[in-house]
Amino acid sequence: MNRKTSPAILSRILHLVRTETAVLGGLLVVALGVWVFAGLADETGEAGGQAFDRAVLMAMRPNPDPSDAWGPAWLQVAAGDITALGGIAVLGLFAMIAIGFLLIQKKRLSALLLVLGLAGGVALSEVLKGVFERVRPPEAFQAVETVNASFPSGHALLSTVFYLTVGVMLARTLPRRRLKTFVLAAAVLIAVLVGLTRVYLAAHWATDVLAGWSVGATWAMCLWLVADMVGRWSVSGETGQNTGSAPPADPK
């Protein structure tokens, strides 16, 4: 090993460490999400979990009147606007725009993952709601119309899947770490705000939203891990060797 090859080898080692750390972190998020959801699902039938949900509901809405909520009157209007960002109609519109852009850019894998992310999120939401069939908060407290079962929150689940997936896709195209951090933070912020509004508007119990976040984050991370694996296979196929050190690419 001479002085010329040492920096190159060191650079490859550092890149490999960063890449594998990201994959391990992704697997940790998946495991944590499954563990959190399992715990919340178990709590839905327990007295302690129900007491927590009712305490949060009473803190947000002391009286069974949709207009009598914590905070100023404009906050409820703003919550109604923000919660729409997790609705299937809004997410479907945003998804079509994003998918069209990705196809124009010939990012077919990213477009496919976005479709799978949203479609899979809807399927997960409906299946889990059908399994648990949890009743929503009393209708007298609800400030928005609701349908189907309560657990988990579909708005929290789908907004987490969609905005995190789009955030990760955008972050991978940006050169500076500060920009990557900003985009990912914005994606997380939108998903968090959508979930909080579901509780504030009494459309869901607090544990419904926590479960939606955990399932959404788990599903989004599974999609990222698949994209990372496919990207590595694509790079290794083009170079004719499986070094494991090349960054993931989006196959055409």
Stockholm file with secondary structure:
# STOCKHOLM 1.0

chainA/1-252         MNRKTSPAILSRILHLVRTETAVLGGLLVVALGVWVFAGLADETGEAGGQAFDRAVLMAMRPNPDPSDAWGPAWLQVAAGDITALGGIAVLGLFAMIAIGFLLIQKKRLSALLLVLGLAGGVALSEVLKGVFERVRPPEAFQAVETVNASFPSGHALLSTVFYLTVGVMLARTLPRRRLKTFVLAAAVLIAVLVGLTRVYLAAHWATDVLAGWSVGATWAMCLWLVADMVGRWSVSGETGQNTGSAPPADPK
#=GR chainA/1-252 SS CCTTHHHHHHHHHHHHHHHHHHHHHHHHHHHHHHHHHHHHHHHTTSHHHHHHHHHHHHHHCSSSCTTCCSSCHHHHHHHHHHHGGGSHHHHHHHHHHHHHHHHHTTCHHHHHHHHHHHHHHHHHHHHHHHHHCCCCSCGGGCSSCCCSCCSSCHHHHHHHHHHHHHHHHHHHHCSSHHHHHHHHHHHHHHHHHHHHHHHHTTSSCHHHHHHHHHHHHHHHHHHHHHHHHHHHHHHHHHHTSCCSCSCCCCCC
#=GC SS_cons         CCTTHHHHHHHHHHHHHHHHHHHHHHHHHHHHHHHHHHHHHHHTTSHHHHHHHHHHHHHHCSSSCTTCCSSCHHHHHHHHHHHGGGSHHHHHHHHHHHHHHHHHTTCHHHHHHHHHHHHHHHHHHHHHHHHHCCCCSCGGGCSSCCCSCCSSCHHHHHHHHHHHHHHHHHHHHCSSHHHHHHHHHHHHHHHHHHHHHHHHTTSSCHHHHHHHHHHHHHHHHHHHHHHHHHHHHHHHHHHTSCCSCSCCCCCC
//
